[in-house]
Amino acid sequence: MESIPLPVEPSQSAEKERVAAAGRLHNAYLMFLDQFGNVIVGLNRPIEQIFITLICGGHAILEGVPGLAKTKMISTLASMTELSFRRIQFTPDLMPGDITGSDVLEEDTSTGRRSFRFIEGPLFGNVILADEINRTPPKTQSALLEAMEEGQLTSGGKTYDLPNPFLVLATQNPIEQEGTYPMPEAQLDRFMMKIILDYPDMEEELEVMRRTTTSYQYRPESLISASMIREARTLVRDVVVAWPIYEFTAKLVRATRPGSPEAAPAAEEMLSWGAGPRACINLLLAAKARALLKGRHHVATEDVLEMACPVLRHRISRNFQAEAHGRSPDDILQRIFEDVKMVHGTPQ
């Protein structure tokens, strides 16, 4: 097996600056979590996953029943990171131009000359909440996915750059599926993560009730700048990964592919197909970002395992037997991970 070429050693001053920048990000993130908890009760794991998606330059799908503070969570994230926030409510009659913007014919009253002027749509923001993306037709979904992939869009033969950073968080409602347009599996693969929002526990729900039925208010400070996020995207790439972690990450992903020599027994039993190479890339990037937020400059096994379900759960397809027995994607993935650890062990 070919070894990965070693990176060029940075100068001593550059290395000190990189370590200092990583320290600033770590401290700012800890303050961010502390203040975020004063606005939103619980949801620490989903917000960590969203933040990791942001500093990796990816996009995510959020799934949860109504009333779990998805919009409040995302708008709070934007306000605490100095990013602009846009919410798009997807409906069956939404057209691509409604989200991308369109050319409008204008007339100069003094000269009588007419010309087209591009009016920006709601996609021209840093953080985009695409609410109930599965309720809009495929052509509008495709316009959003193109903007996600390219970081730009084209109208009237002209190309317009979208803001940087640019993060799309698309929500799907797990109930009321009648009249929806489920996203094809190939398009789902473009999302770095699928993040599940669950019901709060008893103590959290009591605190939600207390805050929302009294005059409780908290205004969080803006702690993380757009330039810090762009800097973090470079820092993520510099996080050290030992060769055994590369191998362990690849083994986890390859074990989800039924019919392959590396397939885990659980995958052969319950999956129609597994995750592709993009999953390996996204899983390793997510593990790097998590290590950075935890104040480390190297990836540990726990980082890979913690990010594996969010990165893989929308990239596997259950077969009829698994669906008939009520096996969720996370249940199957956990069995696959146990199979891999039993056969190959875990890197120390």
Secondary structure, DSSP 8 states (H G I E B T S, - for coil): -----------HHHHHHHHHHHHHHHHHHHHHHHHHTTTSSS-HHHHHHHHHHHHHT--EEEE--TTS-HHHHHHHHHHHTT--EEEEE--TT--HHHHHEEEEEEE-TTT--EEEEEEE-TTSSSEEEEETGGGS-HHHHHHHHHHHHHSEEEETTEEEE--SS-EEEEEE-SS--TT-----HHHHTTSSEEEE-----HHHHHHHHHHHTS-----------HHHHHHHHHHHHHSB--HHHHHHHHHHHHTT-TTSTT--HHHHHHEEE---HHHHHHHHHHHHHHHHHTT-SB--HHHHHHHHHHHHTTS-EE-HHHHHTT--HHHHHHHHHHHHHHHH----
